[in-house]
């Protein structure tokens, strides 16, 4: 039985909304706070007033779901005095919805004579049965009708004090001649005498540049503005608009907000134009974008119980978009997908050697069980600039030798399991190392018929030398690549006559190679041939002591000729189709010229032909012809 | 060594978010080959992380689902309410790994 875990995901609470206030009896002109709570994800809300079961008025079309809305009860919203009012609140898209309990709203302000005690001037001129009337400006003022006034007793100063902070005084004679001047006083002490007209309630004249999206102007203490562009991205500024707006641009500045969204401390939503710096801060876990400098190797502490097992394969910084629960060690690196590392959660928990690197272009992918079985699948793909040399401890099996070519354009590929779970190269063993020239396709088995699995190859420019231990079979032939051509048929010493300059890096001496040189023909120092149609030839055996074909390694000629000399080699009895043709250039005036050329043909016997030379001045002197072959003695 | 195993869970992912009552398909990738015929997923549990440990919340699905039999996913439905909310949930997929 095995278990696999998904990534960590979220389950959000179901959306709901509950009105919590106001309650009881309200009066027209009152400013009350409508309050509510929500669960789940609820955006901006709409609040309406219902009379019985009928819509009576819209209080606000859209306001932030911040739990409170200041409502000044307007007479136009009412359908008279009743105890059948209800508030309805719902998300602007229609749901969730909640209704308040019944509210009693008094649609008219009716003051009884008993209220007169609050008047700072006498109102005894008012008959207890007089009618009280409401006026619309100021909102909570009361205008007395003509009949209420005793015209014989000027000046008529009428005052109505609704509350100490909201009192209104009427000036003289305002009733009769429409010179009504309204005054607003703030304290009872002021009410004794008014000398100036009240100006309309101050409205802010400064709004933020993007005020078009403001749907509400809060005029409490003139310091708080609410910005509800679409009710889902509300930003509340904590300073007066006359000052520089504080608009937090990063998490660290988020304390500038004076309220929290949805009542969750520390959780801010700021999604408008300046929201690039963050989306959300979530309790407990952090979702944010941050950089880890030029981090290359994560400290051992990064992974619990697995020191130094985290690797970062690129020189550039990692930009992790998420850290999810350090205990489960899930890191995602999603910068541009070209050099990322993604560790899954559970692999690390199960087996410390399970690493997953899933980027296709620049990756190292380790299979699940590479340390325990001989089916180790290792892939190391281009490029090499971010290479890693693995310690021997990485692999528990044999052999524990890992090589890495740094700064090469090519790579090392290890044999791997095919899709059927079997070795795709049956004759290969896990110790096989294959080097691919300039990222060429993998060398298939069919191209290496003459090779043995223990053959190790040294490359002329790359200087990879494998130790003796890696060559543990009977054929310890060292191969050498010249001019980037893979030619494994010649020994180093025979080609160059001496060990190459870097031969010291070969662990195994090339002198152990078993070659010999064989001169097949030698002319006398004084022999001179005139070539008209000249052909020197003769079949020579080139088999070794076991009768195996030898390699015709090199043709060397010392000559003096005014014309080029053509040489052909026929092999294995075929004297019609030459297997090799070379032309030595003219060497006029040169008494003796030692020219050699590689041949590289296998044959059990061969014939060397000095081909026809077309020349009018053919005075060709062959000093010496030497053909080298190799083979087991 | 489990030759036949679920390699990654493709859905839900670390960026997934669901509401109560939501249904979704649990999807995964596996590394099974022809030799893995018959191995099965047997249970999907919802787990919650309380800040220090993971604990089972509920079993979203149980039964026997052939991994290599075609559909590589199982439909599950979340409950209408949970004691906790937030991005601290994961799924645990229990499967019978083939004996290879």
Interface residues (C-beta under 8 A of the other chain):
Chain A: X1 X2 X3 X4 X5 X6 X7 X8 X9 X10 X11 X12 X13 X14 X15 X40 X41 X282 X283 X284 X285 X322 X324 X325 X330 X332 X344 X368 X369 X372 X373 X419 X420 X421
Chain B: X1 X2 X3 X5 X6 X8 X9 X11 X12 X13 X14 X15 X16 X17 X18 X19 X20 X21 X26 X28 X33 X34 X35 X42 X47 X49 X51 X78 X80 X81 X82 X85 X86 X87 X88 X89 X90 X91 X92 X93 X94 X95 X96 X97 X100
